[in-house]
């Protein structure tokens, strides 16, 4: 607080607003300069979503390769050997469009066996290889 130089010797009740005005003028100048820069935006034409699923006549059903914990293989629930799996995958890889391969394994199947099947599918030319799981049940 400032002290008065008058004869009373008490504190002045006036507030010095000069520093407040200086700060407000600086903020006003900053906002006047930055406001036009913030309104300049790049115009982008976004694509519109079409939620209707079209049935493609060339779309093929996915192939399911099931693997049991003992290493036995199944092609769409039909038992196959490793050689039969390789030959069928090479035939399917030649199709246009190429079907997706879904690998389904037991909980107790070693990942080494699943990895061998995935590598076999990729070696035969299959581009879309995925895994099938079940969703957790919410209680």
TAVEN-V343186 format. One record per residue. SS is DSSP state (H for helix, E for strand, L for the rest). OMEGA is omega in whole degrees, -180 to 180 (* if undefined). NEAR is the number of other ideal C-beta (glycine too) atoms within 8 Angstrom. Layout:
ss:SS omega:OMEGA near:NEAR
ss:SS omega:OMEGA near:NEAR
//
This chain:
ss:L omega:178 near:4
ss:L omega:178 near:7
ss:E omega:179 near:7
ss:L omega:179 near:9
ss:L omega:-179 near:3
ss:L omega:-175 near:5
ss:L omega:-174 near:3
ss:L omega:176 near:5
ss:L omega:179 near:6
ss:L omega:-180 near:5
ss:E omega:178 near:7
ss:L omega:179 near:8
ss:L omega:-178 near:3
ss:L omega:177 near:5
ss:L omega:178 near:3
ss:L omega:-175 near:6
ss:L omega:-178 near:6
ss:H omega:177 near:6
ss:H omega:178 near:7
ss:H omega:179 near:7
ss:H omega:179 near:8
ss:H omega:180 near:8
ss:H omega:180 near:8
ss:H omega:178 near:8
ss:H omega:177 near:8
ss:H omega:178 near:8
ss:H omega:178 near:8
ss:H omega:179 near:8
ss:H omega:179 near:8
ss:H omega:-180 near:8
ss:H omega:178 near:8
ss:H omega:179 near:7
ss:H omega:-174 near:8
ss:H omega:-178 near:8
ss:H omega:178 near:8
ss:H omega:179 near:7
ss:H omega:-178 near:7
ss:H omega:-179 near:6
ss:H omega:179 near:6
ss:L omega:-178 near:5
ss:L omega:178 near:4
ss:L omega:180 near:3
ss:L omega:180 near:4
ss:L omega:176 near:4
ss:L omega:-178 near:4
ss:L omega:178 near:4
ss:L omega:179 near:4
ss:L omega:-178 near:4
ss:L omega:174 near:4
ss:L omega:-173 near:4
ss:L omega:177 near:4
ss:L omega:180 near:4
ss:L omega:180 near:4
ss:L omega:178 near:4
ss:L omega:180 near:5
ss:L omega:-180 near:5
ss:L omega:179 near:4
ss:L omega:-178 near:6
ss:L omega:-178 near:6
ss:L omega:180 near:8
ss:L omega:180 near:4
ss:L omega:179 near:8
ss:E omega:179 near:11
ss:E omega:175 near:11
ss:E omega:-180 near:14
ss:E omega:-180 near:9
ss:E omega:176 near:15
ss:L omega:-175 near:9
ss:L omega:178 near:7
ss:L omega:177 near:4
ss:L omega:179 near:8
ss:L omega:-175 near:7
ss:E omega:179 near:13
ss:E omega:177 near:13
ss:E omega:-175 near:13
ss:L omega:178 near:6
ss:L omega:176 near:6
ss:E omega:-177 near:6
ss:E omega:179 near:6
ss:E omega:174 near:9
ss:L omega:179 near:6
ss:H omega:180 near:7
ss:H omega:178 near:6
ss:H omega:178 near:9
ss:H omega:179 near:14
ss:H omega:-179 near:10
ss:H omega:179 near:8
ss:H omega:178 near:10
ss:H omega:179 near:14
ss:H omega:177 near:10
ss:H omega:-179 near:8
ss:H omega:-180 near:12
ss:H omega:-180 near:10
ss:L omega:-177 near:7
ss:L omega:175 near:9
ss:L omega:-4 near:5
ss:L omega:-176 near:7
ss:L omega:179 near:11
ss:L omega:178 near:11
ss:L omega:177 near:9
ss:E omega:177 near:14
ss:E omega:180 near:11
ss:E omega:-179 near:14
ss:E omega:-178 near:9
ss:E omega:175 near:10
ss:L omega:176 near:7
ss:L omega:-175 near:4
ss:L omega:179 near:4
ss:L omega:179 near:12
ss:L omega:-178 near:6
ss:H omega:178 near:6
ss:H omega:-180 near:6
ss:H omega:179 near:11
ss:H omega:179 near:12
ss:H omega:178 near:8
ss:H omega:179 near:8
ss:H omega:180 near:13
ss:H omega:179 near:10
ss:H omega:176 near:8
ss:H omega:180 near:12
ss:H omega:180 near:13
ss:H omega:179 near:9
ss:H omega:179 near:6
ss:L omega:176 near:10
ss:L omega:179 near:9
ss:L omega:-178 near:12
ss:L omega:-176 near:5
ss:L omega:179 near:8
ss:E omega:-179 near:10
ss:E omega:-180 near:8
ss:E omega:179 near:7
ss:L omega:176 near:7
ss:L omega:174 near:4
ss:L omega:-178 near:3
ss:L omega:177 near:4
ss:L omega:178 near:4
ss:L omega:178 near:4
ss:L omega:-179 near:3
ss:L omega:* near:2
//
